[in-house]
Amino acid sequence: MIWPFGKKAPRREDVGEAVGIFLFGEVSAAIKAETVLKAAGYDVELVAPPPRLRAGCDLAVALATVERPGAERVLAEGDAEARGWADTLDGTMDLADIITTEDFGEWLMVRAGNMKITVEKVTGRIVNTSGGGCPDIPYLNLEFVGAGLADGRRPRDLGYTLCGLMLDRAFVEAQQLLGQTTAAGDGE
């Protein structure tokens, strides 16, 4: 039940089984939960919860409803408990409904949400990141400008905000478009 970037999160009738979302109070908690659940073998996806269910966090983790009890145990063991659960995908949106690219000859720019990453196509070296207003973005800019797409690190490993996550989405898309992956794989 992996939903490719650039697609809307599926509705129940599209996937043939009930799907719900774990809700969180902070972006970092949602990212940690996604990481913990994927490491345990669950097919999950970060989505934007419907506005009526938000409580300070614009992220939720979607998975099949039938997997909820086991996933709750994994989250508790991984110290990544959710603040709640909703038996619906109604009103959710994929985090990167629009990923766009712009080819500038020697460079490729990828935009995910309000974050952009520009990469030298021949070397895979990141020449610029821009966008966002979250507090981790200046740090991520310092860490990634000049680094390569295949250096073994990703923005989501160092960032903790929605802007950092969107920069990671742009980073992964650039990797895929240029055929470069990190030393540790794509991390998904």
Sequence and secondary structure as in RCSB ss.txt:
>XXXX:A:sequence
MIWPFGKKAPRREDVGEAVGIFLFGEVSAAIKAETVLKAAGYDVELVAPPPRLRAGCDLAVALATVERPGAERVL
AEGDAEARGWADTLDGTMDLADIITTEDFGEWLMVRAGNMKITVEKVTGRIVNTSGGGCPDIPYLNLEFVGAGLA
DGRRPRDLGYTLCGLMLDRAFVEAQQLLGQTTAAGDGE
>XXXX:A:secstr
    TTS    HHHHTS EEEEE SSHHHHHHHHHHHHHTT   EEEE  GGG SS S EEEEEGGGHHHHHHHH
HHTT   SEEES  TT EETTS EEEEE SSEEEEEETTEEEEEETTT BEEEEE    TTHHHHHHHHTT BTT
SS  HHHH  SHHHHHHHHHHHHHHHHHT   TT    
